[in-house]
């Protein structure tokens, strides 16, 4: 019988896989493939109940889950103390507070 892998180890492996997928998505010129990488990364995180790190979370749209490339399919603005991402694919906004 095979031994059961502890949850913590599964999450560490999944986190490495997620980081690798986002790195590959950033290299892609084909947006469909980059969106697919984000989809796989999200499903991997959900499968092992893992929170995607903040710096990676901000690289995809919260509404349509497309990989965001500023200037190509995303507009980034700073207004007062917020960074505002506008997704050109689904026409929705995401607002993030700036740290002090």
LINZIFEN-V265808 format. One record per residue. N is the residue number from 1. RES is the residue in three letters. NEAR is the number of other ideal C-beta (glycine too) atoms within 8 Angstrom. Layout:
N:RES:NEAR
N:RES:NEAR
This chain:
1:UNK:2
2:UNK:3
3:UNK:4
4:UNK:4
5:UNK:5
6:UNK:6
7:UNK:7
8:UNK:6
9:UNK:8
10:UNK:10
11:UNK:11
12:UNK:8
13:UNK:8
14:UNK:13
15:UNK:10
16:UNK:8
17:UNK:10
18:UNK:14
19:UNK:9
20:UNK:8
21:UNK:13
22:UNK:13
23:UNK:8
24:UNK:9
25:UNK:14
26:UNK:8
27:UNK:5
28:UNK:11
29:UNK:2
30:UNK:6
31:UNK:11
32:UNK:6
33:UNK:9
34:UNK:13
35:UNK:11
36:UNK:8
37:UNK:14
38:UNK:16
39:UNK:9
40:UNK:9
41:UNK:15
42:UNK:11
43:UNK:8
44:UNK:13
45:UNK:12
46:UNK:7
47:UNK:7
48:UNK:10
49:UNK:6
50:UNK:10
51:UNK:4
52:UNK:9
53:UNK:7
54:UNK:5
55:UNK:6
56:UNK:11
57:UNK:8
58:UNK:9
59:UNK:11
60:UNK:11
61:UNK:14
62:UNK:6
63:UNK:8
64:UNK:8
65:UNK:10
66:UNK:13
67:UNK:12
68:UNK:11
69:UNK:9
70:UNK:7
71:UNK:4
72:UNK:6
73:UNK:9
74:UNK:13
75:UNK:7
76:UNK:9
77:UNK:7
78:UNK:7
79:UNK:5
80:UNK:3
81:UNK:4
82:UNK:10
83:UNK:9
84:UNK:12
85:UNK:14
86:UNK:11
87:UNK:16
88:UNK:7
89:UNK:8
90:UNK:8
91:UNK:6
92:UNK:10
93:UNK:7
94:UNK:11
95:UNK:8
96:UNK:9
97:UNK:6
98:UNK:8
99:UNK:3
100:UNK:2
